[in-house]
Amino acid sequence: MHLSEQEIQRRDKLTELRKLGIDAYPAELYTLTHNSSEAKEKYTANQEDESLKSISIAGRIMSVRDMGKACFVVIQDAVGRLQIYIRRDDICPSEDKSLYDLVFKKLLDMGDIIGVNGFMFTTKTGEISLHATGIKLLSKALKPLPIVKEKEGESFDEVSDPEFRYRQRYADLIINPKVKETFEKRTQLITSIRNYLNENKALEVDTPVLQNIPGGALARPFITHHNALDVPFYLRIANELFLKRLIVGGFDFVYEFSRNFRNEGMDRTHNPEFTILEFYVAYKDYFWMMDFTETMLEKVTIALHGKTEIPSGDKTIDFKAPYKRISIFNAIKEHTGIDVSQMDEAALRDVCRNLNIHVDNTMGKGKLIDELFGEKCEANYIQPTFIIDYPVEMSPLTKKHRSKEGLVERFELLINGKEIANAYTELNDPIEQRERFEEQTKLMERGDDEAMFIDHDFLRALEYGMPPTSGIGIGIDRLCMLMTNQHSIQDVLFFPQMKPETSLS
């Protein structure tokens, strides 16, 4: 393992600390009385607060200002930063000050984690600080943090290299405080949605991640092997078919925040591992689901931001309901001038080629329409818009439209040019569902590696009878991108997938 000069120096300091009898990684409990924010807030409210005259906090050393017989240290904990005033006579009251000089001037480093006992006070410059009466080393950092220049407490040279930030998210969180805010907002988003669903009497459930059939979506799966059963298994691409089994079983409203896996490309809006919310409601249809979804997103946006309008780059997205609704055929005609509603597969393939859209012979009618819409229409829908009434070939799990021949009752929600949600009036006719699966098998035989498998157990479940149902899948990562004004999915995932490093051994 190659070590930099600084890393070698820090290991040497660790050796010196151990020679002094100082445990750099103590095991005993360190009791905290406050975090940095609580201490400052309490002191601001009442400087005579008795609880602030003997407190204990802990954090990571982020800066040191040596003043000879004293020093100012800024530590950072989970909620913020606090300045610590450390005076040599307080830490080493005896005549021998060599230990202070050795430890505080030579053996402690930026990034080390320390515990501090002391009392709150205000410096001559007016900064609320902690006057240390005792210091304990809690963890010695052997790797230096990237240098971040600061001015008046604000970073102005934050580390922005994506390769570093995504691969070493732990360091990114330490040195770029705004990154933590993004992930806190993500948690708030999920909590807000969960609360809304619970208020509407939905039941949160869990379904399998390892599946013997990769069903519920058109996607290429990851394949693994179950040693005990000696059979192939798949990481789930969707949890739809299991949630609908629960509707068959008698639950009226179920939901799940699930980790899904699709063995596909990676870009600004796609990651092989992602989080999706799916929920299914008995005795409802896709019209009800559109109403419910736009109301939920409006309320969630207000809960997170206090208003329905939020920034997204140089745009403003308004989540106030109701949202525009347009059929996929009308959307294609609006943006290409071509009416494809009556075209067969050959005609659609010619249209795509004339518009310089890459197609191949494995693509059926549904995938050709999907490519056409994705290439020529999708990016135009900035404000929340429901694209509705898809061709039956695009939607093997969706009920046929009640009044429009050749279409199904499906919508996708587009926001800022990207799909955020996909929903149906669910197909509950087991005979027709079997026929749809068989059509997918034919596409698979043509080479479509995203076509669906036939799930015989799901068909058996439908044969017991599933009530009229509406279901939806909402991409939580993409929704989080919108809610936090981030433009890459990697910025809302703690640990996005990356190529393995070759230099760690």
N, C-alpha and C positions, 0 to 999 in steps of 0.2 A: 504494500500500500504506500503510495507516494504521499509524503507530507510536505506542506509548505513550510517556510521558515517560521511563520507565526504559529502554525500548529505544533511545530517542534518546541518552540519557546513555551507554549501553554502546557505542554506535557512536562517540561522541565519545572515549571511553576507548581504543577500538581505534585511532583516529587518533593519539592521544597516544603510545600504545605504539610505533606505527610510526615516529613522529618520533624516539623514543629509540633506534631501531634494534633494537627487540625484535620478532621475528617471532611473531605470535600463533598461527600455524598452521604450525610448522616441519615440514619434510618428512623430516628425518633420523631414523634408527632411535633409539628410546629404549629402552635395555636395562633390563629389570626383573630384580631378583634375588629378590624375594619379593612375595607379595600380603599384604594386611593380616592375614589369618588366620594365614598361615604365620609371619609375623614375630612375632606375639603368642604363638603356640603354642611356637615355638622359644625365645623369651625366657623364657617361663614355665617351660619344662623345664630350661633352663640359661642363667642370666644371663651366664655367662662365655663363651658360645659365640662364637668368633672371627668366624664368618660374619656376626654381627649388629653388628659394629663398623664396618662400611662396607657399607651396603645401599642399594638403590634401589627405590622403589615409585612408583606413580602413582595418581591418583584425582581425583574431582570435589570441589571445595570445598563443604562442606555447612554449615559455621558458622565464624565468626571471632570470637575474643575478644581485643580490642586491649588491651595492657597498657603502652602507651607505647613503651619500648625493646625490647619483645618482644611476641609474640602467640601464641595457641594457635589452630590451625586444625584442624578435623576434615575429613578427606577420606574419600570413599567409593569403593571399587573394586568389582569383580564379586562379592566374597565377604563384604564387611563394611566396617567403618569403623575408622579409626586416628587418634588425636590426634597432631598435629605441633606441636612447639615450635620457633618461629622467633625467633631473637635477632638484633637488628639488627647487632651487632658481628660475628657469625659470617657473615652474608650480605654485609655491607659492611665488611670489616676496615680499610679506609682511613679517613682522617679525615672524608672527605665522605660523610655518611649520607643525602644528599638523594635518591639513587636509591631507597634502601629506603623512605624516607618517601613518595615519590611513588608507587612501584609498589604497595607493600603496604598503604598507607593509602588510596590514592585510585583506583588503576587496576585492581586485582583485585576480582572480585565472586564472590558465591555462584554456584555452577554452573560456574565456570571449572575446567578440567582442568589439573593441574600434575603435574610429576615432582619427586620429592624424594630427595636423597641425604642420608645421615646415619647415626646410630647409635641403637640402642635403649637406653632408660633408663626408670626409674620416677620419676614426679613425687612431690613431697612429700605429695600427697593419695593416693598409691598407684596412680595410673593408668599403665598401660604405654603409653609414647609413643615417638615418633621425634624425636630432636633433629636438626634440619635443619642441614646444612653447605652445602647448595646447593639452589637452587630453579630450575626451568625451566618456563615457561609452555608448555603443549602445545596448548591450544585455548581461545580466548576465547568465552564464552557470550554471545550477543547478546540472548537472551530470558531474563528472570528466571524462576526456578522458583516455583511456588506456595508460599506460606509454610506450613510444617508446624511447629507448636509441639511442643517436646519437653520431657520431664522425666526426668532420670536416664537419658538415652540412649534412651528409648522414646517413640515418637510417640503423642500423645493427641488430636491434632486432624488426623487423616489426611484428605487430600482424597478425598471420596467421591462427587462428582458423576459419575454414569455418563456423561453427555455428554462431559465432559472426559476421563475415564479411558479410555473405549473409543476415542475419536477421537484422543487423543494418548497412546497406550500407552507411547511412549518416555518421556514425562514421568512417567506413572503408575508405571513401573518404578523411576524414580529416587527418587521421594518416598514411595512405599508399599512398603517392603521385603518385606512378606508376599506381595505379588503375585508377585514373582520365585519365591518358594517354591512357589506353585501351579504355575507352569510347569516348574519343576525336577521336581516330583512327576509332572507329565504325562509328561515324558521318561522318568522312571524306570518309569512304568506301561507305556509302549510297549516299553521295553527288556526289562522282565520278561516281558511276553507273548511278545515275539520270541524270547527265550531259551528259554521253555517250548516253543514250537513247533519251534524248531531242535533241541532235545533229543529231540523226538519225530519227527525225520527229515523235517520239512516243508521245502519249498523256497520261498524268497521270490522272487516274480516281479513284473514290471511289465506292465500292460496299458494300452491306449490311453485317453487322456482325451477326445480328439476321436473321435466315433463317428458313422457314417452312420445307425445305428439306435439310438435311446435305449432300450436294453433292460435287463432284469434286475430291474425294479421297477415298481410302479404309482406314477408321479409325473409332474409336468409338467416338461419339460426346458427348458434354455436353448438357444436356436438361434443359430448363427453361420453364416458363409459362408466356404467355402474358395475363395479367388480363383483359384488355379492350376487346380483341378479344376472350378471354376464350379458347385459343388453345395453344398447346405446341409449343415452338420454340426451335431452336438449335443454339448454338454458331458455327460459321462457321468452318469447317474443311479445306476448301479451297475456293478460290474465282473464280475458273476456269469456272464454268458454267455461271456465270454472265458476266465475261469478254468475253466469246464467244457469249453471247447474243448481246454484243456491236459490235462484228464483223458482226453478222447478220444485225445489225442496220445500218451498213455502215462505221464504223471506220476501217481503215486499220492497225493500229498499236497502241495498248493500253497496259498500264502497271499499276500495283498497288503494293505498299509496304503495305502488309496487316498483321494484327494481326490475327493469326489462333489459334484454340483451339482443342486439341485432348485429350480425357479422357483416357489416357494410362499411361504407366510407366514413371518413372523418373530415369535418370542415367546421365553419364558424357556428353552425346550428345543428350539427350531428356529432354524437359521441356513441361508441358501441354500447356503453352501459348508461342507462338514463332512468329517470324517475317519471312515472306516469300515474295519474289519478284516473281510475275507472269507477263509474257507479251505474247501477242498473235499478230501474224503478218499474214495478209491475203496474199494469193498467194505465200506462202512459204511452204517448207517441212522440215523434220527433218535433212536432209543433210545441208540445208542452216542454220538451227538453230545451228548445231554443229560448223560450221565455224564462225557464229556471236558470239557464246558464248565464244569460245576460244580466239577470238580477243578481246572481251570486257574484259575478265579476265586478259589477258596479259596487256592491257592498264591500267586497274585499279590497278594492282600490281605495275606497274611502277609509277603511280601517287602517290601511298602511300609510296613506298619504294625506288624509283629511279632505280629499277632493277627488273628483273623477278624472281630471286632466293631469297627465304626467308627461315629462319630457322623454323623448327617445332620440338621442342624437340631436339633429337640428329640427326634429319634428315634435309635434305635440299630439299624443294619443288621448282620445276622450272615451272613457269606458262607460259613460252614461247610457243606460238603456233608453229606447230600443235600438238594435243594430240593423243595418241595412241587410236585405235578403235578395239574392239573385241566383237564378239557376245556372248550372255550370255551362250549359249550351249557350245561354244568353251572354255569359261572361266571355266565352270564346269568341262569339260573334262580335261583341263590343270591342274587343282588343285585336282581332285579326280581320274582321269584316267577312268572315267565312261562317256559314251555317253548316255545322257538321252533324246536326241532329238526326239526319236520315242516312248518313253515310255508312257503308259497310267497311270491313277491315281494310280491303285493298285501297279504297278511296281515302281513308284516313291515313294510310301509310304514305300515299302520294302527297297529301296535304303537308304532312310532317316534313317530308323530304324537300318539298318546294319552299318550306319555311326554314330550311337548314337545321332541322331538329334531327339528331341522330336516332335512328330506329334500326331494328333488326327483325329477322323472321321469327324470333322467339316471342315477340310481343303480340298479344291478342288485342282485340278492340278496346278493352278496358284500359290496358297499359298505354296504348297509343293516345287515347284521350287524356289520360293522366299526364303524359309527357307534354302534350300540346298545351294543356292548361298550365302546367308548371313552368314551361319555358316562356310563354307569351302573355300570361294573365296574372299569375300569382303575385308578382312584385308590385302590381298596381294597387293592391288593396291595403292601404295604410291604416285607415280607421277600421274598427271591428266590423267585420262583414261575414254573414252566413252565406256560403256557397251551397246551394241546395239542389236536390233532385238529380241524382247521378244516374248514369246508365247502369242497367242491371249487371253488365259484364264487369264493372269496377267494384262491385260490392257483394261478394258471395254470402255474407251473413245478414243481409238486409232485406226487409219485407218489400215486396213490390208496391209501387205507388198505387194508392187507392183509385186514382182517376187519370193517370198519365201512362199510357202504354209504353213499355220498354224501359221505364225508369223505376228507381227505388226511393224510399223515404229516408234519405240520408242528407246530412249537412257536414261541412267542414267550416270551422271558424278560422278566418284569416285575420291577422293583425300585424301591421308593419311588414306586409309582404310575405309572411310565413304562416304555415298552418300551426294553430295552437290546439285545436280540438277536432275530433272526428266523432260523429254520433249517428245513430240510426233509430228508426222503428225496427225492432229486432224481428228477424225471421223466426217464427215459431212453428212453421209447418214442417214436420220431420221428413216427409216425402220430398218436398221441394228442396229442403236443405241438403238431402242426399244427392239430388240432381246437381245442385250448385257445386258440391264437393267434387263430383265426378267431372264436371267441366274444368275444375282446377287441376285435376289429375291429367287431363288432356294437355293443359298448358305446361305442366311439369314434364310431360313426355316430349314436348317441343323444345325443352331446354330452359324453361322459366324457373330459375332456382328460388324465386320468391313465392311461387304458387303454394296454395294450402294443401296440407295432407288431409286425408279423410279421417276424421275423429269418430270412430264407431261408437265409443262410449258416450260422446256428446249426443250423437243421434239417438242412442238408446234413452238418454235422459229426456230428449224432446218427445219421444214416443209416450212418455208418462204424462205429457201435457205441460207446456209452459204458458202462463197467461200472457196476454198482450203486454209487451215490455218495451221500454226505451232505455238505451244505454249510451254512454259517452266515455271517451278517453281524452284526457287533457294533459298535454305535455308540460309538466311542472318546471322543467329546466328552461324551456323557452318562455314560459310565463314569467319565471323569475328574472330572465334577461330583461323583459319589458319592465317589470316592476322595480328593477334596480338600475335601469339605464345602462346595461352592459351590452356589448355588441359581439361577444364571443361566448359560446356555451361553456368554454373552458374556464371563464371567469366566474361562473356560478356553480362549478363543481369543485369540491375540495381537492380531489385527486383525479384529474382527467387522464384517460389512457395516453401513454406515450411509448415510444420505442425504448426498450431496455437500454440502460447505460452499459457501456463496455469498460469503463474506467474505474469501477467501484472496487474491484478485487485487489 
